[in-house]
Each structure stands twice: as C-alpha cells, then as structure tokens.
Amino acid sequence: MIKNSLLALVLMMSFNANAWWDTGHEMVCSEAYNLLSPAAKKAVDPLTEAEGSFGRSCLWADWVKRERRETGNWHYINLPDDQQDVFEARCPENGCLIQAFHDQVKVLKNSQTSFLQKQEALWFIGHFVGDIHQPMHVGYPEDLGGNRHQLELADGTKTNMHKVWDGQIIEYVESKIGKKNFHSTVKNKIKNFLDQEHSPKIEDWAQESRDIAVSDSVGYRGAVLKIASNNYMDTHGPIVQDRIALGAIRLSNTLNSIFDNED
C-alpha cells in the first residue's frame, strides 16, 4: 500500500516536470486504450487506476530516468550514418530502446512478476512505443539524437532538432488549428490506418523513424537545416500526427496480443 502511494506521488510530481513530448506520449497511450479489447482493458485498468488513465501513466518514464539513471539509455537507439539498417544494430551494454521494450514486454507477460513490476512494465512499454515513433529517438550518436543540432525557429528562438520533433512541431500545429482539431486529425488518421497491416516488430517501427530522420526534407542528415521555418513546421506536422496515430495502433496491438492470450 505504501509503495503504491509513493509511486502515485512520483507520477503526480512528474506532471509538473514540463517534459517535451507530453502531448504525443499521452495521445499515443490514450488512443491505444480506446482500441484495447475488453480483456486488455480489464488487465490495464488496475495497473493505471491510481493515475487516472493510461495516457497519464505513460509520462512517468521521462521523469523517473532522472532518479533511475540506468533507464536513461532506454529511450533511444542512435546509429552512425553508415548503419542505416536498424535490424543490424546492436544495443550497447547500458541498453537501448529496442532491448528495453523487449525486456519490459517479458516482465508484463510473466505471471510470476509482482503487481508493481507489471505496473512499471506497462508504463515503460506505453512510453517506449511513443519514443520509437519519434524520428529523433533513432538518430545519430554524435549529436545525441539531434540535441546538439542547433536550430532557430522562425521567430529567432534558439532550439535544436530533437526539441523541434519532440514537441515544438506539435505546439506550432496546435497554435494554428487548436488542440481539439489536432486531436481530431490524429483520431481520423487512426481510423484510416486501422485498415492497413501493421508489423508487430519494434524494429520495423524504428526503421520507419530512422528513414524519416535521415530523409532530405527533414534536414537532419548532414545537419543542413539551420532554421525550422513555419513552412518546415507545416510540412512536417502531418508526419508527427501520422507517427502518433501509428504508435497508438501498434501499442494497442501489442497489449491485445499480451492480454488476450492470458488464461
């Protein structure tokens, strides 16, 4: 009981951390929840009850890495320019996003793990699926996934490539069309994407993100982009919405495959 209360307190504290990508992470998990089977919802609900929603619980992983520094490397996998094939990538000893995802899925599937272990595993999985669909989480090691790729916004604000893709594109689009319309667009994309085949492999999702990151339009490869203009934000806003929508579908598929097969 005490552990549950402390975990809930930690989560509430994280809501004030103003971390990047909160909107994206919360949307991935909230929309995934709407796609869960009855069996999966029954399993997920008690693991997120103290936090109020699955969407809110998926923000926890960004806060806890400050205290549990060993989890920091679990949020990304960076590859040098001569290694574009994610399937050939190898995680370093201190871990990476792909390995961490697989490890937490094993924890969630294991009937011998405790409630708290399953709770954390679910929160990590939800967060990791959001991370892997953000292109800069599959970036280059030399610039820390775009964190050292310095940019300016159209108004002269200093930023970097990672921040632009982590949240500033979302903020820009929301400022133009409103948060409600931003969410509605993602929901419509989910409906459209549901008719497609979706790989269950996180490696495939990572490859998609890598391909986006190094595409000519993004301007990350070779650090050619210096100003993230309004036109840049307009052009890539739909891509961010696509990634949120796809993340939600694939997260729901992952959890349904786990919980629908439980006895």
Secondary structure, 3 states (H helix, E strand, C coil): CHHHHHHHHHHHHHCCCCCCCHHHHHHHHHHHHHCCCHHHHHHHHHHHHHHCCHHHHCCHHHHHCCCCHHHHHHHCCCCCCCCCCHHHCCCCCCCCHHHHHHHHHHHHHCCCCCHHHHHHHHHHHHHHHHHHCCHHHHCCCCCCCCCCCEEEECCCCEEEHHHHHHHHHHHHHHHHHCHHHHHHHHHHHHHHHCCCCCCCCHHHHHHHHHHHHCCCCCCCHHHCCCEECHHHHHHHHHHHHHHHHHHHHHHHHHHHHHHCCCC
